[in-house]
Each structure stands twice: as structure tokens, then as C-alpha cells.
Amino acid sequence: MANSDFRTTFLVDQSPKEAYNAINNVDAWWQGEIKGKSNKINDEFTYRMDDIHFSIQKVIELIPNKKVAWLVTDSKLAFTKNKSEWTGTEIVFEISEKKE
């Protein structure tokens, strides 16, 4: 199977601590219905956006102010041929300060 990783980088005007805290406050930035917790290892939360997107994420790694990682344990996506395409994938946020 071909590698289908997706990676992107973006800059924000926040400290690593502020970014880390914001990422872990999922319902404040991810549009849709969020249920569950996302701030401790093994926490799980569901995300639902009408009949378009459903997924369950499990928190698998937390390094304060540096990294957040979730494992998608279930997904049903209306916008892809493979409706469970996200299942088994990791969503990883690596946080660092901009180097001048």
C-alpha cells in the first residue's frame, strides 16, 4: 500500500503552552458535536458532524507543551469511497517555538 501520510505546518501567535492547551480543548475549535474528554492518556472522545463525519479518537500521547497524539479507533465518513478510511490512523500535533 502506498504511503498516504498527510503533514502540514502552520504558525500561531501563541506560546507552546497556549497551543497545547488549545489543542486539548477540542470542542472549542473543532466544529460539530464533541462528546468525551481529551486531556489525559486513554481519554476518548467522539466527533460527529451531521451525517458527514463520525469518528472516535483515543488520546495516546501527551507531552506537555510539545506533542498531542490521538488514535482514530472508529470512523464513518460520507465524503470518501472508503467510509472507514480514518480508522487506525493517528492525528499528531507537534508543537515548537518558531526559530528566528
PLY file of the C-alpha trace (Angstrom):
ply
format ascii 1.0
element vertex 100
property float x
property float y
property float z
element edge 99
property int vertex1
property int vertex2
end_header
0.00 0.00 0.00
1.29 3.46 -0.86
2.14 5.86 1.92
-0.81 8.20 2.39
0.51 10.36 5.22
-0.60 13.96 5.32
1.56 16.59 7.02
1.21 20.34 7.30
2.78 23.14 9.30
1.23 26.36 10.46
2.23 29.20 12.76
0.14 30.76 15.52
0.75 33.74 17.75
0.62 31.69 20.95
3.18 30.13 23.24
3.69 26.35 23.14
1.72 26.12 26.41
-1.22 28.07 24.94
-1.18 25.96 21.77
-1.04 22.71 23.77
-3.97 23.79 25.95
-5.99 24.88 22.90
-5.44 21.58 21.07
-6.66 19.66 24.13
-9.82 21.80 24.28
-11.25 20.06 21.22
-14.82 21.31 21.46
-13.58 24.92 21.36
-12.09 24.61 17.84
-13.50 21.55 16.07
-16.91 22.39 14.64
-19.55 19.74 15.25
-20.66 17.64 18.21
-17.91 16.53 20.58
-18.55 14.10 23.43
-15.98 12.81 25.88
-12.66 14.01 27.21
-9.32 14.69 25.53
-6.85 15.82 28.18
-5.43 12.57 29.65
-3.83 9.45 28.16
-6.53 6.90 27.20
-9.30 9.53 27.21
-11.68 9.08 24.29
-13.95 11.50 22.51
-16.34 11.25 19.61
-16.74 13.78 16.85
-19.91 14.00 14.77
-20.86 16.42 12.03
-24.39 15.62 10.94
-24.33 12.64 8.52
-20.97 13.71 7.05
-18.38 12.65 9.63
-18.27 10.42 12.69
-15.06 9.36 14.44
-13.76 8.22 17.79
-10.34 9.42 18.92
-8.29 7.96 21.77
-5.56 10.07 23.38
-2.35 8.04 23.01
0.39 10.57 23.73
0.64 13.82 25.66
3.92 15.66 26.18
3.01 18.98 27.81
3.65 21.93 25.50
5.32 19.67 22.88
3.03 16.96 21.48
-0.54 15.63 21.36
-1.43 12.39 19.58
-4.77 10.67 19.02
-5.57 7.27 17.52
-8.75 7.13 15.44
-10.41 3.91 16.64
-13.56 4.17 14.51
-14.74 6.35 11.64
-17.61 6.71 9.23
-17.01 9.35 6.56
-19.62 10.27 3.97
-17.12 12.07 1.73
-14.73 9.19 0.95
-15.06 5.96 -1.02
-13.68 4.01 1.94
-16.07 5.11 4.70
-13.73 3.93 7.47
-10.62 5.47 5.89
-9.51 7.23 9.09
-9.83 4.14 11.33
-6.40 3.14 12.62
-4.73 6.44 11.74
-3.01 8.82 14.13
-3.58 12.55 14.36
-0.41 14.11 15.76
0.25 17.71 16.78
3.92 18.54 17.24
4.40 21.89 18.97
7.53 24.01 18.89
8.55 27.62 19.04
9.43 29.37 15.82
13.15 29.57 15.35
14.28 33.06 14.34
0 1
1 2
2 3
3 4
4 5
5 6
6 7
7 8
8 9
9 10
10 11
11 12
12 13
13 14
14 15
15 16
16 17
17 18
18 19
19 20
20 21
21 22
22 23
23 24
24 25
25 26
26 27
27 28
28 29
29 30
30 31
31 32
32 33
33 34
34 35
35 36
36 37
37 38
38 39
39 40
40 41
41 42
42 43
43 44
44 45
45 46
46 47
47 48
48 49
49 50
50 51
51 52
52 53
53 54
54 55
55 56
56 57
57 58
58 59
59 60
60 61
61 62
62 63
63 64
64 65
65 66
66 67
67 68
68 69
69 70
70 71
71 72
72 73
73 74
74 75
75 76
76 77
77 78
78 79
79 80
80 81
81 82
82 83
83 84
84 85
85 86
86 87
87 88
88 89
89 90
90 91
91 92
92 93
93 94
94 95
95 96
96 97
97 98
98 99
